[in-house]
Amino acid sequence: MTDKRPPLGRFGGVRMVQRRIGRSETLYQHKEAVAAELIALGTANITDIVNLDGSIKEFDQIPEHALKAIKKISVRGEDVTIEMHDKVSVLRVLAKASGMLDAEQNEDKPSIVGINIKGPDEPMTTTYEEKDVPE
């Protein structure tokens, strides 16, 4: 079975996730695997597992990253229920780890611009003379 996932470098923030994960020694040793698992969970779709008519795809047609995203399979008679991991939670973890949810430090502060103008010490006067212009 071939892996159809794009390389990790194409996902925005992966390098940032890897840097932040590096703070934990245990996770640091496995940061590539953790990032890959989170991305697999966040990018899997139900259509990777189920056909549009509702039938389940053959096992060898389901990509590996979609198999990792399955949380639970329940079989009751002929009814099969597939529950996947919560994509929003996974994407939230990825976004937080990559710093996408960090508020900028100066974001809520108002911008203040001060302009001080100092004139000359002596008062300036301008004189205009009117000259007659021949017609």
C-alpha beads as a LAMMPS data file, in Angstrom:
LAMMPS data file: protein, C-alpha beads

135 atoms
134 bonds

1 atom types
1 bond types

-500.0 500.0 xlo xhi
-500.0 500.0 ylo yhi
-500.0 500.0 zlo zhi

Masses

1 110.0

Atoms # bond

1 1 1 0.000 0.000 0.000
2 1 1 1.461 3.369 -0.989
3 1 1 1.331 6.386 1.295
4 1 1 -0.438 9.253 -0.500
5 1 1 0.294 11.893 2.132
6 1 1 2.289 14.956 1.116
7 1 1 5.661 15.459 2.849
8 1 1 5.566 17.072 6.290
9 1 1 7.447 20.154 5.106
10 1 1 4.430 21.291 3.080
11 1 1 2.276 21.855 6.152
12 1 1 2.564 25.324 7.621
13 1 1 4.004 25.511 11.100
14 1 1 5.547 22.018 11.193
15 1 1 8.994 23.417 11.904
16 1 1 7.544 25.534 14.705
17 1 1 5.753 22.466 16.133
18 1 1 9.009 20.569 16.011
19 1 1 10.846 23.395 17.821
20 1 1 8.242 23.615 20.555
21 1 1 8.055 19.855 21.001
22 1 1 11.816 19.923 21.420
23 1 1 11.381 21.387 24.896
24 1 1 10.434 17.959 26.273
25 1 1 13.311 15.483 26.179
26 1 1 11.040 12.469 25.665
27 1 1 9.077 14.142 22.907
28 1 1 12.251 15.611 21.467
29 1 1 13.545 12.137 20.709
30 1 1 10.309 11.325 18.856
31 1 1 9.278 14.737 17.564
32 1 1 9.051 13.640 13.927
33 1 1 6.762 10.750 14.862
34 1 1 4.541 12.941 17.067
35 1 1 4.238 15.623 14.394
36 1 1 3.491 12.996 11.736
37 1 1 0.787 11.361 13.881
38 1 1 -0.887 14.680 14.640
39 1 1 -0.829 15.687 10.998
40 1 1 -2.200 12.274 9.978
41 1 1 -5.091 12.683 12.425
42 1 1 -5.741 16.242 11.309
43 1 1 -5.703 15.574 7.575
44 1 1 -7.687 12.330 7.386
45 1 1 -11.178 12.468 5.894
46 1 1 -14.068 10.045 6.222
47 1 1 -14.059 9.725 2.423
48 1 1 -10.654 8.051 2.781
49 1 1 -12.491 5.184 4.519
50 1 1 -16.052 5.224 3.212
51 1 1 -17.283 5.471 -0.381
52 1 1 -19.871 8.121 -1.254
53 1 1 -22.592 5.456 -1.394
54 1 1 -21.902 4.583 2.275
55 1 1 -20.019 1.356 1.682
56 1 1 -16.677 0.814 3.396
57 1 1 -13.651 0.733 1.126
58 1 1 -11.485 -2.358 0.868
59 1 1 -8.758 -2.393 3.513
60 1 1 -5.937 -2.097 0.959
61 1 1 -7.615 1.018 -0.533
62 1 1 -7.622 2.933 2.770
63 1 1 -4.515 5.132 3.247
64 1 1 -2.453 4.477 6.360
65 1 1 -2.988 7.998 7.735
66 1 1 -6.774 7.446 7.583
67 1 1 -6.441 4.160 9.473
68 1 1 -4.575 6.023 12.224
69 1 1 -7.449 8.500 12.481
70 1 1 -10.024 5.805 13.330
71 1 1 -10.942 5.980 16.987
72 1 1 -13.467 3.146 17.188
73 1 1 -15.248 0.638 14.963
74 1 1 -18.530 -0.854 16.191
75 1 1 -20.174 -3.801 14.452
76 1 1 -23.765 -4.728 15.309
77 1 1 -25.093 -7.319 12.949
78 1 1 -24.678 -5.832 9.501
79 1 1 -24.395 -2.257 10.793
80 1 1 -20.855 -0.892 11.003
81 1 1 -20.146 2.404 12.760
82 1 1 -16.793 4.115 12.322
83 1 1 -15.817 6.875 14.733
84 1 1 -12.820 9.029 13.931
85 1 1 -10.685 11.099 16.288
86 1 1 -11.890 14.662 16.835
87 1 1 -10.256 16.677 14.062
88 1 1 -10.878 20.047 15.720
89 1 1 -9.051 18.988 18.885
90 1 1 -6.104 17.685 16.896
91 1 1 -5.913 20.846 14.782
92 1 1 -6.127 22.948 17.941
93 1 1 -3.133 21.063 19.408
94 1 1 -1.193 21.573 16.173
95 1 1 -2.088 25.262 16.033
96 1 1 -1.133 25.790 19.664
97 1 1 2.138 23.902 19.302
98 1 1 3.038 25.901 16.210
99 1 1 2.306 29.216 17.934
100 1 1 -0.615 30.104 15.699
101 1 1 -2.847 30.715 18.721
102 1 1 -0.352 32.845 20.651
103 1 1 -1.481 36.452 20.823
104 1 1 1.118 38.976 19.862
105 1 1 2.436 40.848 22.886
106 1 1 1.648 44.306 21.531
107 1 1 -1.540 43.370 19.724
108 1 1 -3.967 44.860 22.266
109 1 1 -1.951 47.957 23.062
110 1 1 -3.001 51.190 21.352
111 1 1 -0.573 52.885 19.048
112 1 1 0.419 56.330 20.251
113 1 1 2.410 58.705 18.136
114 1 1 3.668 61.889 19.754
115 1 1 4.701 64.883 17.667
116 1 1 6.493 67.782 19.298
117 1 1 6.966 70.890 17.189
118 1 1 9.233 73.658 18.330
119 1 1 9.236 76.977 16.543
120 1 1 12.099 79.477 16.249
121 1 1 13.097 81.427 19.337
122 1 1 12.526 84.808 17.663
123 1 1 9.144 85.621 16.184
124 1 1 9.196 85.547 12.412
125 1 1 7.373 88.098 10.349
126 1 1 6.781 87.937 6.671
127 1 1 6.191 91.089 4.663
128 1 1 4.583 91.157 1.260
129 1 1 4.871 94.136 -1.051
130 1 1 2.389 94.780 -3.738
131 1 1 3.750 96.122 -7.008
132 1 1 1.761 97.644 -9.776
133 1 1 1.724 95.522 -12.872
134 1 1 1.354 97.449 -16.167
135 1 1 -1.630 96.424 -18.223

Bonds

1 1 1 2
2 1 2 3
3 1 3 4
4 1 4 5
5 1 5 6
6 1 6 7
7 1 7 8
8 1 8 9
9 1 9 10
10 1 10 11
11 1 11 12
12 1 12 13
13 1 13 14
14 1 14 15
15 1 15 16
16 1 16 17
17 1 17 18
18 1 18 19
19 1 19 20
20 1 20 21
21 1 21 22
22 1 22 23
23 1 23 24
24 1 24 25
25 1 25 26
26 1 26 27
27 1 27 28
28 1 28 29
29 1 29 30
30 1 30 31
31 1 31 32
32 1 32 33
33 1 33 34
34 1 34 35
35 1 35 36
36 1 36 37
37 1 37 38
38 1 38 39
39 1 39 40
40 1 40 41
41 1 41 42
42 1 42 43
43 1 43 44
44 1 44 45
45 1 45 46
46 1 46 47
47 1 47 48
48 1 48 49
49 1 49 50
50 1 50 51
51 1 51 52
52 1 52 53
53 1 53 54
54 1 54 55
55 1 55 56
56 1 56 57
57 1 57 58
58 1 58 59
59 1 59 60
60 1 60 61
61 1 61 62
62 1 62 63
63 1 63 64
64 1 64 65
65 1 65 66
66 1 66 67
67 1 67 68
68 1 68 69
69 1 69 70
70 1 70 71
71 1 71 72
72 1 72 73
73 1 73 74
74 1 74 75
75 1 75 76
76 1 76 77
77 1 77 78
78 1 78 79
79 1 79 80
80 1 80 81
81 1 81 82
82 1 82 83
83 1 83 84
84 1 84 85
85 1 85 86
86 1 86 87
87 1 87 88
88 1 88 89
89 1 89 90
90 1 90 91
91 1 91 92
92 1 92 93
93 1 93 94
94 1 94 95
95 1 95 96
96 1 96 97
97 1 97 98
98 1 98 99
99 1 99 100
100 1 100 101
101 1 101 102
102 1 102 103
103 1 103 104
104 1 104 105
105 1 105 106
106 1 106 107
107 1 107 108
108 1 108 109
109 1 109 110
110 1 110 111
111 1 111 112
112 1 112 113
113 1 113 114
114 1 114 115
115 1 115 116
116 1 116 117
117 1 117 118
118 1 118 119
119 1 119 120
120 1 120 121
121 1 121 122
122 1 122 123
123 1 123 124
124 1 124 125
125 1 125 126
126 1 126 127
127 1 127 128
128 1 128 129
129 1 129 130
130 1 130 131
131 1 131 132
132 1 132 133
133 1 133 134
134 1 134 135
